Amino acid sequence: METYHQRMKIAAQIANNARAAAPVLTGRYRDGIAVESDGLTVRVVDNDETAIHKEYGTADTPAHAALTNAALEYGRYSGTQPR
């Protein structure tokens, strides 16, 4: 519980940075970025159902990685990497 509020603050900063960096065609990718918490767990997510393809790219679409790059500014990351 001691770090919860600080983690929420960092998550909000990550979300704001990701929204600022996200390309906008329809706005769903950018507007889907949110902070969610469940108990003491804090996450920055993108609720756009196609965000994974926009974030990490596909065989014919380049990755935008707005959320991944914003999170990397605040710590280590070992998850899925953009194409």
Short mmCIF file of the C-alpha atoms (twelve columns), coordinates in Angstrom:
data_MODEL
# 
_entry.id   MODEL 
# 
loop_
_atom_site.group_PDB 
_atom_site.id 
_atom_site.type_symbol 
_atom_site.label_atom_id 
_atom_site.label_alt_id 
_atom_site.label_comp_id 
_atom_site.label_asym_id 
_atom_site.label_seq_id 
_atom_site.Cartn_x 
_atom_site.Cartn_y 
_atom_site.Cartn_z 
_atom_site.pdbx_PDB_model_num 
ATOM 1  C CA . MET A 1  0.000  0.000  0.000   1 
ATOM 2  C CA . GLU A 2  2.940  2.322  0.651   1 
ATOM 3  C CA . THR A 3  3.807  2.576  -3.052  1 
ATOM 4  C CA . TYR A 4  0.275  2.475  -4.489  1 
ATOM 5  C CA . HIS A 5  -0.206 6.237  -4.860  1 
ATOM 6  C CA . GLN A 6  3.253  6.687  -6.372  1 
ATOM 7  C CA . ARG A 7  2.605  3.864  -8.840  1 
ATOM 8  C CA . MET A 8  -0.739 5.459  -9.786  1 
ATOM 9  C CA . LYS A 9  1.057  8.762  -10.378 1 
ATOM 10 C CA . ILE A 10 3.688  7.079  -12.581 1 
ATOM 11 C CA . ALA A 11 0.982  5.171  -14.467 1 
ATOM 12 C CA . ALA A 12 -0.857 8.441  -15.154 1 
ATOM 13 C CA . GLN A 13 2.367  9.972  -16.497 1 
ATOM 14 C CA . ILE A 14 2.940  6.952  -18.746 1 
ATOM 15 C CA . ALA A 15 -0.643 7.130  -20.029 1 
ATOM 16 C CA . ASN A 16 -0.357 10.874 -20.723 1 
ATOM 17 C CA . ASN A 17 2.956  10.437 -22.558 1 
ATOM 18 C CA . ALA A 18 1.568  7.536  -24.596 1 
ATOM 19 C CA . ARG A 19 -1.539 9.517  -25.566 1 
ATOM 20 C CA . ALA A 20 0.641  12.431 -26.674 1 
ATOM 21 C CA . ALA A 21 2.790  10.118 -28.832 1 
ATOM 22 C CA . ALA A 22 -0.014 7.995  -30.294 1 
ATOM 23 C CA . PRO A 23 -0.836 8.587  -33.956 1 
ATOM 24 C CA . VAL A 24 -4.455 9.559  -34.538 1 
ATOM 25 C CA . LEU A 25 -6.592 8.314  -37.390 1 
ATOM 26 C CA . THR A 26 -9.880 7.587  -35.619 1 
ATOM 27 C CA . GLY A 27 -8.659 8.353  -32.083 1 
ATOM 28 C CA . ARG A 28 -9.505 4.910  -30.694 1 
ATOM 29 C CA . TYR A 29 -5.866 3.919  -30.143 1 
ATOM 30 C CA . ARG A 30 -5.069 7.158  -28.301 1 
ATOM 31 C CA . ASP A 31 -8.373 7.379  -26.438 1 
ATOM 32 C CA . GLY A 32 -8.211 3.739  -25.324 1 
ATOM 33 C CA . ILE A 33 -5.123 4.379  -23.193 1 
ATOM 34 C CA . ALA A 34 -6.086 4.297  -19.527 1 
ATOM 35 C CA . VAL A 35 -4.877 3.511  -16.030 1 
ATOM 36 C CA . GLU A 36 -6.586 0.614  -14.280 1 
ATOM 37 C CA . SER A 37 -6.133 -0.734 -10.782 1 
ATOM 38 C CA . ASP A 38 -7.340 -3.891 -9.106  1 
ATOM 39 C CA . GLY A 39 -6.526 -4.008 -5.437  1 
ATOM 40 C CA . LEU A 40 -2.898 -2.932 -5.270  1 
ATOM 41 C CA . THR A 41 -2.144 -3.855 -8.896  1 
ATOM 42 C CA . VAL A 42 -1.728 -0.866 -11.232 1 
ATOM 43 C CA . ARG A 43 -1.703 -1.185 -15.020 1 
ATOM 44 C CA . VAL A 44 -1.563 1.116  -18.016 1 
ATOM 45 C CA . VAL A 45 -3.711 -0.432 -20.742 1 
ATOM 46 C CA . ASP A 46 -5.189 0.325  -24.133 1 
ATOM 47 C CA . ASN A 47 -8.839 -0.683 -24.384 1 
ATOM 48 C CA . ASP A 48 -8.982 -0.285 -28.183 1 
ATOM 49 C CA . GLU A 49 -9.604 -3.848 -29.366 1 
ATOM 50 C CA . THR A 50 -7.114 -3.400 -32.215 1 
ATOM 51 C CA . ALA A 51 -4.456 -1.666 -30.074 1 
ATOM 52 C CA . ILE A 52 -2.197 -4.725 -30.002 1 
ATOM 53 C CA . HIS A 53 -1.811 -4.554 -33.783 1 
ATOM 54 C CA . LYS A 54 -1.183 -0.807 -33.703 1 
ATOM 55 C CA . GLU A 55 1.226  -1.060 -30.765 1 
ATOM 56 C CA . TYR A 56 3.306  -4.000 -31.981 1 
ATOM 57 C CA . GLY A 57 2.690  -3.949 -35.732 1 
ATOM 58 C CA . THR A 58 1.742  -6.690 -38.156 1 
ATOM 59 C CA . ALA A 59 3.374  -8.187 -41.226 1 
ATOM 60 C CA . ASP A 60 2.214  -5.216 -43.290 1 
ATOM 61 C CA . THR A 61 1.695  -2.466 -40.685 1 
ATOM 62 C CA . PRO A 62 4.542  -0.836 -38.770 1 
ATOM 63 C CA . ALA A 63 4.481  -0.728 -34.972 1 
ATOM 64 C CA . HIS A 64 3.680  2.580  -33.298 1 
ATOM 65 C CA . ALA A 65 4.652  1.406  -29.775 1 
ATOM 66 C CA . ALA A 66 3.369  4.583  -28.089 1 
ATOM 67 C CA . LEU A 67 2.495  2.761  -24.870 1 
ATOM 68 C CA . THR A 68 5.602  0.566  -24.799 1 
ATOM 69 C CA . ASN A 69 7.929  3.494  -25.447 1 
ATOM 70 C CA . ALA A 70 6.226  5.638  -22.784 1 
ATOM 71 C CA . ALA A 71 6.544  2.826  -20.226 1 
ATOM 72 C CA . LEU A 72 10.230 2.324  -21.074 1 
ATOM 73 C CA . GLU A 73 10.921 5.843  -19.806 1 
ATOM 74 C CA . TYR A 74 9.986  4.694  -16.291 1 
ATOM 75 C CA . GLY A 75 11.639 1.313  -15.955 1 
ATOM 76 C CA . ARG A 76 12.702 -1.963 -17.505 1 
ATOM 77 C CA . TYR A 77 10.472 -3.837 -19.923 1 
ATOM 78 C CA . SER A 78 10.796 -7.454 -20.956 1 
ATOM 79 C CA . GLY A 79 7.454  -8.058 -22.649 1 
ATOM 80 C CA . THR A 80 6.430  -8.207 -26.279 1 
ATOM 81 C CA . GLN A 81 8.633  -6.094 -28.535 1 
ATOM 82 C CA . PRO A 82 7.398  -4.046 -31.510 1 
ATOM 83 C CA . ARG A 83 8.216  -5.407 -34.976 1 
# 
